[in-house]
Amino acid sequence: MDALTRLHRSLAGGDDEELQEESILGDTEDLCSLSPLQRIYAFAACLVAGLALMILSFIVFGRPIKFAVMFTFGNMLAVGSTAFVMGPQKQLRMMFDPVRLYATAIYVGCVVLALIFALWLHDKLLTLIAIICEICALFCLSYIPFARRMVSDLMVKLCDTEL
């Protein structure tokens, strides 16, 4: 088994028989003509560029517009980099899977809020809070097993209209 197939399986999340038979170019082979090595290079380039933007954004934290734009686009580049490996369709299917739906909704909402707080309100504190929530939605709600359940229960309690 080559390294590219192992990377694809680890990102796709499993060792199913179906995944073993499916090639890495499965659902995206017709979309572009990148070779598997070029996809890995594009993945690495987007990931490094995204991480660099996120790290460099803290240099300009005193300017909320620059900070929010750099951090948010860096974050989106880093998250979107896996689309080169697993394909955009599969990534979107995984993001909108019922298990990850709350995390995705909170993440997208926080991205939008961070840009609104920075670009229109020019509020450093609200921008920082939105960025922290964005990071928590990305990492905590996606990878900590009981965090999704707690947020789900909280959302049901907050949004439940029955008494």
C-alpha positions as a printed NumPy array, in Angstrom:
array([[  0.   ,   0.   ,   0.   ],
       [  1.528,   3.292,  -1.035],
       [  1.742,   6.397,   1.118],
       [ -0.844,   8.295,  -0.925],
       [ -3.492,   5.624,  -0.335],
       [ -2.743,   5.58 ,   3.401],
       [ -3.034,   9.383,   3.555],
       [ -6.364,   9.239,   1.745],
       [ -7.692,   6.571,   4.123],
       [ -6.606,   8.496,   7.182],
       [ -8.281,  11.685,   5.935],
       [-11.39 ,   9.841,   4.791],
       [-11.66 ,   8.246,   8.199],
       [-11.695,   4.496,   7.993],
       [-10.47 ,   1.191,   6.691],
       [-13.693,   0.082,   5.027],
       [-13.53 ,  -2.511,   2.282],
       [-15.095,   0.08 ,   0.002],
       [-12.287,   2.546,   0.72 ],
       [ -9.65 ,  -0.107,   0.068],
       [-11.004,  -0.732,  -3.409],
       [-11.636,   2.926,  -4.233],
       [ -8.725,   4.851,  -5.698],
       [ -7.678,   8.239,  -4.448],
       [ -8.989,   9.81 ,  -7.633],
       [-12.444,   8.291,  -7.069],
       [-14.937,  11.161,  -7.239],
       [-12.648,  13.839,  -8.631],
       [-10.936,  12.086, -11.509],
       [-13.172,  13.752, -14.073],
       [-12.93 ,  17.203, -12.488],
       [ -9.262,  17.921, -13.013],
       [ -6.186,  16.361, -14.484],
       [ -3.848,  16.611, -11.497],
       [ -1.703,  13.58 , -10.824],
       [ -1.697,  12.131,  -7.29 ],
       [  1.705,  13.714,  -6.638],
       [  0.457,  17.105,  -7.831],
       [ -2.527,  16.766,  -5.505],
       [ -0.204,  16.173,  -2.557],
       [  1.852,  19.215,  -3.559],
       [ -1.316,  21.334,  -3.825],
       [ -2.505,  20.021,  -0.451],
       [  0.834,  20.882,   1.167],
       [  0.978,  24.307,  -0.492],
       [ -2.544,  25.261,   0.629],
       [ -1.946,  23.938,   4.129],
       [  1.362,  25.791,   4.524],
       [ -0.09 ,  28.994,   3.05 ],
       [ -3.112,  28.758,   5.357],
       [ -1.011,  28.145,   8.443],
       [  1.35 ,  30.971,   7.464],
       [ -1.573,  33.387,   7.07 ],
       [ -2.987,  32.349,  10.447],
       [  0.358,  32.805,  12.194],
       [  1.156,  36.087,  10.437],
       [ -2.278,  37.441,  11.279],
       [ -1.278,  37.735,  14.94 ],
       [  1.373,  40.276,  13.948],
       [ -1.37 ,  42.63 ,  12.801],
       [ -3.773,  41.879,  15.669],
       [ -3.967,  45.591,  16.492],
       [ -5.763,  46.137,  13.206],
       [ -8.947,  44.048,  13.378],
       [ -9.705,  44.226,   9.665],
       [ -6.336,  42.85 ,   8.587],
       [ -6.299,  40.336,  11.423],
       [ -9.728,  38.885,  10.717],
       [ -9.241,  38.724,   6.971],
       [ -5.808,  37.097,   7.197],
       [ -6.779,  34.649,   9.934],
       [-10.096,  33.664,   8.368],
       [ -8.723,  33.158,   4.865],
       [ -5.767,  31.264,   6.299],
       [ -8.157,  29.063,   8.223],
       [-10.299,  28.436,   5.14 ],
       [ -7.181,  27.62 ,   3.072],
       [ -6.01 ,  25.125,   5.679],
       [ -9.438,  23.487,   5.924],
       [ -9.897,  23.487,   2.15 ],
       [ -6.482,  21.98 ,   1.499],
       [ -7.81 ,  18.483,   2.136],
       [-10.096,  18.86 ,  -0.873],
       [ -7.052,  18.192,  -3.031],
       [ -6.529,  14.815,  -1.386],
       [-10.058,  13.523,  -0.905],
       [-11.966,  15.666,  -3.38 ],
       [-14.312,  18.579,  -2.782],
       [-17.499,  16.491,  -2.965],
       [-16.363,  14.053,  -0.319],
       [-15.101,  16.85 ,   1.908],
       [-18.433,  18.661,   1.723],
       [-20.299,  15.396,   2.368],
       [-18.152,  14.799,   5.451],
       [-18.579,  18.386,   6.667],
       [-22.369,  18.227,   6.339],
       [-22.621,  14.731,   7.796],
       [-25.245,  14.757,  10.575],
       [-22.525,  14.048,  13.127],
       [-20.535,  17.154,  12.124],
       [-23.427,  19.411,  11.149],
       [-23.392,  21.529,  14.325],
       [-19.618,  21.978,  14.158],
       [-19.83 ,  22.996,  10.499],
       [-22.688,  25.424,  11.137],
       [-20.881,  26.997,  14.095],
       [-17.627,  27.19 ,  12.122],
       [-19.237,  28.845,   9.086],
       [-21.243,  31.166,  11.329],
       [-18.125,  32.209,  13.242],
       [-16.227,  32.822,  10.002],
       [-19.016,  35.123,   8.846],
       [-19.282,  36.814,  12.254],
       [-15.517,  37.378,  12.462],
       [-15.545,  39.11 ,   9.098],
       [-18.611,  41.183,  10.024],
       [-17.122,  42.222,  13.378],
       [-13.851,  43.189,  11.719],
       [-15.008,  44.743,   8.455],
       [-18.152,  46.582,   9.57 ],
       [-18.042,  46.986,  13.333],
       [-14.245,  47.333,  13.734],
       [-14.496,  45.716,  17.17 ],
       [-11.343,  43.92 ,  18.334],
       [-12.956,  42.085,  21.238],
       [-15.896,  40.685,  19.26 ],
       [-13.535,  39.728,  16.435],
       [-11.286,  37.86 ,  18.86 ],
       [-14.28 ,  36.074,  20.424],
       [-15.525,  35.026,  16.975],
       [-12.039,  33.768,  16.046],
       [-11.812,  31.753,  19.282],
       [-15.24 ,  30.248,  18.619],
       [-14.129,  29.485,  15.05 ],
       [-11.081,  27.596,  16.32 ],
       [-13.149,  25.749,  18.935],
       [-15.706,  24.715,  16.332],
       [-12.97 ,  23.517,  14.033],
       [-10.987,  21.468,  16.525],
       [-13.004,  20.848,  19.691],
       [-16.358,  20.015,  18.14 ],
       [-14.831,  17.935,  15.377],
       [-12.38 ,  15.834,  17.345],
       [-13.502,  15.677,  20.981],
       [-16.07 ,  12.847,  21.168],
       [-18.503,  14.171,  23.793],
       [-18.249,  17.835,  22.779],
       [-20.588,  17.259,  19.847],
       [-23.121,  15.591,  22.118],
       [-22.957,  18.407,  24.679],
       [-23.455,  21.081,  22.005],
       [-26.268,  19.062,  20.469],
       [-28.032,  18.744,  23.844],
       [-27.465,  22.445,  24.542],
       [-28.911,  23.43 ,  21.153],
       [-31.975,  21.26 ,  21.773],
       [-32.487,  22.855,  25.204],
       [-32.006,  26.382,  23.893],
       [-34.109,  25.99 ,  20.771],
       [-36.82 ,  23.705,  22.128],
       [-40.114,  25.565,  22.167],
       [-42.107,  22.916,  24.036],
       [-42.509,  23.404,  27.781]])
